[in-house]
Amino acid sequence: MSKCKFWALKSGFNGQAKLSDFKLVEEKLPTSLKDGELVCQAIYLSVDPYMRLFTHLSKAGEPVAGEQIAKVINSKNAKYPVGTIIRLSCGWRSHTHVKDASTIDLMPELGDLPLSLTLGIMGMPGMTAYFTLLDVLKIQKGETLVVSGAAGAVGSLVGQIGKILGCTVIGFAGTDAKIKWLKELGFDHAFNYRTEDIGKSIEKVAPDGVHCYCDMVGGEISFKVMQHLREYGRMVVLGTISTYNKSGDVTGPYLFEDILKKSLTITGFIIFNIREKWHIGEKQMAEWIRQGKLKYKETITEGFEHMPEAFLGLFEGKNTGKAVVKA
Ligand SMILES: NC(=O)c1ccc[n+]([C@@H]2O[C@H](COP(=O)([O-])OP(=O)(O)OC[C@H]3O[C@@H](n4cnc5c(N)ncnc54)[C@H](OP(=O)(O)O)[C@@H]3O)[C@@H](O)[C@H]2O)c1
């Protein structure tokens, strides 16, 4: 293998992300390596909504930022001999020449669990769900929790962990098939936000309001849920996918008086800021999976050449659970 490919943005996103924003670039791989270097080949690549939001991470003409699981195929590094499976944030690349092995991320201890889970329940989305509930919201048994984007990679785990911790969980997602799946996962209540009134749905199942809101989507859905937070309610903003493709200002109801009168706490949280703690969450997630307490789904797209389609599908609700590309 002397050549590899990567996906780049032609000139950044402008409003709605589209296929024509991307281009496939060919690059040469080195014929010889220096001490400490290695070359790896992608096995699974992650597509995540943040790739649309954090546009500074993906400069035009360079690989789109992202994490992958790869196999070492050439090595001059004793720690990572040929055949080693590694996790690294090298972008949307078919092969990567790793010059600095300190950029390689620790793999979780998977045991017999599938490798692709490293990008989902055992990786970034799983850690987001785990630490959001335990560290940020510090959710308590008996509390009522609303989750938007509930059938997605993070949301489906937030709801299930909420159930493990003894909460009443209400989920919102965008298709009836997803709602059915959420009920199979043990969500107490699940509603299709496209066909049901969000406010009335919450009033029906939580007439006294909700203690916590885990927000994946922002915008109109979240303005409505926020109005049902009870006194001292807590909300964590994890993502605002409903607005990632919008240009211009997003407007909504004026909620400052509500925040004051109810003494609400609203916080943002980014999982990459606590990278050093992930091993704690990974251990617990693996245990819950093995105990049958946590279930997961993956939407796997076959073929590195289909990365842009897999990514754009996130904004059309095409995935259930974690969206992954098999190279
Ligand atoms: N803060 C952090 O550290 C962190 C970490 C991971 C993810 N996130 C954020 O959390 C959110 C979910 O991430 P994820 O990885 O779990 O993605 P995901 O849910 O697996 O995929 C996106 C889902 O969002 C829903 N969606 C898309 N457009 C929407 C819209 N306009 N309104 C409402 N729902 C919409 C779709 O489901 P429906 O069919 O239900 O519409 C889609 O399947 C994203 O906003 C992401 O940026 C944050």
The ligand as a MOL file (V3000), in Angstrom:
LIG
                    3D

  0  0  0     0  0            999 V3000
M  V30 BEGIN CTAB
M  V30 COUNTS 48 52 0 0 0
M  V30 BEGIN ATOM
M  V30 1 N -21.3280 17.5290 24.8410 0
M  V30 2 C -20.7220 16.4060 24.4890 0
M  V30 3 O -19.6680 16.0680 25.0030 0
M  V30 4 C -21.3840 15.5530 23.4500 0
M  V30 5 C -20.9330 14.2580 23.1620 0
M  V30 6 C -21.6180 13.5060 22.2070 0
M  V30 7 C -22.7030 14.0460 21.5480 0
M  V30 8 N -23.0890 15.3110 21.8430 0 CHG=1
M  V30 9 C -24.2590 15.9360 21.2080 0
M  V30 10 O -25.3970 15.1850 21.5760 0
M  V30 11 C -26.3220 15.1330 20.5090 0
M  V30 12 C -26.5960 13.6910 20.1160 0
M  V30 13 O -25.3840 13.1070 19.6670 0
M  V30 14 P -25.3500 11.5830 19.2240 0
M  V30 15 O -23.9550 11.2240 18.9620 0
M  V30 16 O -26.1490 10.7940 20.1990 0 CHG=-1
M  V30 17 O -26.0940 11.6640 17.7990 0
M  V30 18 P -27.2440 10.7230 17.3400 0
M  V30 19 O -28.3710 10.9760 18.2630 0
M  V30 20 O -26.7840 9.3620 17.2190 0
M  V30 21 O -27.6900 11.2120 15.8840 0
M  V30 22 C -28.4100 12.3190 15.6810 0
M  V30 23 C -29.9300 12.1710 15.9350 0
M  V30 24 O -30.4200 13.4500 16.2730 0
M  V30 25 C -31.7540 13.5670 15.8500 0
M  V30 26 N -31.9430 14.8200 15.1150 0
M  V30 27 C -31.3510 15.1980 13.9650 0
M  V30 28 N -31.7890 16.3920 13.5740 0
M  V30 29 C -32.7110 16.7770 14.4990 0
M  V30 30 C -33.5310 17.9240 14.6540 0
M  V30 31 N -33.5070 18.9340 13.7770 0
M  V30 32 N -34.3590 17.9830 15.7390 0
M  V30 33 C -34.3950 16.9750 16.6200 0
M  V30 34 N -33.6540 15.8580 16.5340 0
M  V30 35 C -32.8100 15.7700 15.4810 0
M  V30 36 C -32.0410 12.3990 14.8960 0
M  V30 37 O -32.9390 11.5050 15.5410 0
M  V30 38 P -34.5440 11.6990 15.4280 0
M  V30 39 O -35.0070 10.7000 14.4200 0
M  V30 40 O -34.9980 11.4220 16.7940 0
M  V30 41 O -34.8160 13.1030 14.9760 0
M  V30 42 C -30.6750 11.7440 14.7000 0
M  V30 43 O -30.7730 10.3540 14.5390 0
M  V30 44 C -25.7150 15.9630 19.3860 0
M  V30 45 O -26.2410 17.2590 19.4450 0
M  V30 46 C -24.2320 15.9590 19.6910 0
M  V30 47 O -23.5870 17.0860 19.1770 0
M  V30 48 C -22.4540 16.0630 22.7710 0
M  V30 END ATOM
M  V30 BEGIN BOND
M  V30 1 1 1 2
M  V30 2 2 2 3
M  V30 3 1 2 4
M  V30 4 1 4 5
M  V30 5 2 4 48
M  V30 6 2 5 6
M  V30 7 1 6 7
M  V30 8 2 7 8
M  V30 9 1 8 9
M  V30 10 1 8 48
M  V30 11 1 9 10
M  V30 12 1 9 46
M  V30 13 1 10 11
M  V30 14 1 11 12
M  V30 15 1 11 44
M  V30 16 1 12 13
M  V30 17 1 13 14
M  V30 18 2 14 15
M  V30 19 1 14 16
M  V30 20 1 14 17
M  V30 21 1 17 18
M  V30 22 2 18 19
M  V30 23 1 18 20
M  V30 24 1 18 21
M  V30 25 1 21 22
M  V30 26 1 22 23
M  V30 27 1 23 24
M  V30 28 1 23 42
M  V30 29 1 24 25
M  V30 30 1 25 26
M  V30 31 1 25 36
M  V30 32 1 26 27
M  V30 33 1 26 35
M  V30 34 2 27 28
M  V30 35 1 28 29
M  V30 36 1 29 30
M  V30 37 2 29 35
M  V30 38 1 30 31
M  V30 39 2 30 32
M  V30 40 1 32 33
M  V30 41 2 33 34
M  V30 42 1 34 35
M  V30 43 1 36 37
M  V30 44 1 36 42
M  V30 45 1 37 38
M  V30 46 2 38 39
M  V30 47 1 38 40
M  V30 48 1 38 41
M  V30 49 1 42 43
M  V30 50 1 44 45
M  V30 51 1 44 46
M  V30 52 1 46 47
M  V30 END BOND
M  V30 END CTAB
M  END
